Amino acid sequence: MGGSHAPEPVGIKSATLPDGTTLQYVADSLSSTISINDRLVAVEHRHVSNALLDSTTYLHENTDFSYHVTGIKDASNTRRWTVEYDSR
């Protein structure tokens, strides 16, 4: 079948806002064999100088639902949101 491979998905890593600041998207990978970062773990709002202005962290604590967000923390590391999933 030839040597062609399906293209890897490409995600947004950052976005520049009109004021020159950026949003940087931080992802990780659940796979130890594939090097695709496929799970959003944080968004950072950065100044033009790259100083951190604000951040949001997304938690994935339930191993039965590895891609589901179970909590959100703000820049001060305060948990602002929690969700639980049942087996349905």
Buried (B, 14 or more C-beta within 10 A) or exposed (E): EEEEEEEEEEEEEEEEEEEEBBBBBBBEEEEEEEEEBEBBBBBBBBEEEEEEEEBBBBBBEBEEBEEBBBBBBEEEEEEEEEEEEEEE
